[in-house]
Amino acid sequence: MPLDRVRFESPVAQRGWTLQEERLSPRIVYWAGQRWYWSCPECRVAEMGELECSSPTTNSTPGSYPQRFLELCHSGDEHQLHEEWLDIVEAYTRRDLVAEKDRFLAIAGLAVRFYNAKAGNGGAVVTENYLAGLWKDNFARHLAWSVTTAVDPLQNLQHIAPSWSWASLPLQVHTRTKPPFSPSKHFKFIAAVHPKTVAAAEQTKAIFGDPSMDYINRGRTNEERGRNVKVVEVQGRFRRFISENAQKVSWGAIERQRGCRSSFDFGAFPGEHIYARNNTNGEIVSKDAHSGEVVGQLDYLLPSNDDKPGTCFTPYVQDGAEEEIVCLELGELAMLLLVPDRKENLEKRDHHDTQPESYRRVGVAIGYSNRKGFFYGCETKTVRLAGFEERRSL
């Protein structure tokens, strides 16, 4: 059995806490049922009568060996380090935890090491900031995660993490974190929104670190503050996902199966604005009359008891509420799917609050090459991305 299968398919690989134990270890021995394996930056060795060695830097694909994270922390390659963090997230979300409350704690060591890699020049002030499992300096890229298929909303962890963070998903969910991505020049991270009780000086420390601390302790402080971030303010091009007055059609009316492959056929709806939702896997399609389609992936399925249209505080898009979905451009072919937080926005209006409107993430759309001009001419808007502060019954 190859070492990669041992790493990803063994029972120990299903445990959340073991991920950072592996990625932070410069040398590892794996004991399997029939042989042992050794992995270090110089080589990997398998016990097979004759020892087989391979150099992870020459004969393996990037990210296929445990020490890559540590090597990138030492090398200072920031782009590859961010890509490796996304690989860590992908490996982590499929794992389980005994206690949900340990969602951030079980990778805290990795987050601290990531921050320290950027501040490892002796403690200079850095602009990096940990934000509920994501990183500020490449925030649009980190927001572009998706689920491989929509999941059960009843198991959501939005009482632990905000809707825009992968950490709000249920445990043991397969995600995609590294799609082809070209950042949009219109997207901008503005700020993490801290509670009003946090003094201005404390907010500054949360962003830049306390200069009086050594960079290792600043990394720990940054991680501790970052895991509690619930709201961020961002700016980007903004528009409706589904055109006004669009007709909802069944998924079967547009999907065509050819063997194991599927495609779309919109011939039955010439000159019409339409949309459709696949209740099996959470895909959602928006098609304008004379333009190509955009295919999105919702984070959550409809629960079997979705019989309260318009009810607030549901992490999923209710049946009949699809036209409320709006989208925020992240990259040239990447967008967040959002719904307005109506209660929060109503309270702001009642109190004449001029702060940006609040939205919750419900999904993402990636790679919509048939609609490259989807955001052309759209307004640039500042919004707040939020989540629930506590679990709500569905």
Stockholm file with secondary structure:
# STOCKHOLM 1.0

chainA/1-394         MPLDRVRFESPVAQRGWTLQEERLSPRIVYWAGQRWYWSCPECRVAEMGELECSSPTTNSTPGSYPQRFLELCHSGDEHQLHEEWLDIVEAYTRRDLVAEKDRFLAIAGLAVRFYNAKAGNGGAVVTENYLAGLWKDNFARHLAWSVTTAVDPLQNLQHIAPSWSWASLPLQVHTRTKPPFSPSKHFKFIAAVHPKTVAAAEQTKAIFGDPSMDYINRGRTNEERGRNVKVVEVQGRFRRFISENAQKVSWGAIERQRGCRSSFDFGAFPGEHIYARNNTNGEIVSKDAHSGEVVGQLDYLLPSNDDKPGTCFTPYVQDGAEEEIVCLELGELAMLLLVPDRKENLEKRDHHDTQPESYRRVGVAIGYSNRKGFFYGCETKTVRLAGFEERRSL
#=GR chainA/1-394 SS CCHHHHHHHSGGGGBTHHHHHHHTCSSEEEECSSCEEEECSSCEEECSSSCEEECTTTSSCTTCSTTHHHHHHHHTCHHHHHHHHHHHHHHHHTSBCSCGGGTTGGGHHHHHHHHHHHSTTTSCCCCCCEETTEEGGGHHHHHTCEESSCBCGGGCCTTTSCTTSGGGSCSSCCEECCCCCCBCTTCEEEEEECCTTSCHHHHHHHHHCCTTSCHHHHHHHHHHHHTTCCEEEEEEEEEESSCTTCEECCGGGTEEEETTEEEECCTTSTTCCEEEECTTTCEEEEECTTSCEEEEEESBCCCTTCCCTTCSCCSSCCTTCGGGCEEEEEETTEEEEEEECHHHHHHHHHTTCCSCCEEEEEEEEECCGGGTTTTTTCCEEEEEEECCSSCCCC
#=GC SS_cons         CCHHHHHHHSGGGGBTHHHHHHHTCSSEEEECSSCEEEECSSCEEECSSSCEEECTTTSSCTTCSTTHHHHHHHHTCHHHHHHHHHHHHHHHHTSBCSCGGGTTGGGHHHHHHHHHHHSTTTSCCCCCCEETTEEGGGHHHHHTCEESSCBCGGGCCTTTSCTTSGGGSCSSCCEECCCCCCBCTTCEEEEEECCTTSCHHHHHHHHHCCTTSCHHHHHHHHHHHHTTCCEEEEEEEEEESSCTTCEECCGGGTEEEETTEEEECCTTSTTCCEEEECTTTCEEEEECTTSCEEEEEESBCCCTTCCCTTCSCCSSCCTTCGGGCEEEEEETTEEEEEEECHHHHHHHHHTTCCSCCEEEEEEEEECCGGGTTTTTTCCEEEEEEECCSSCCCC
//
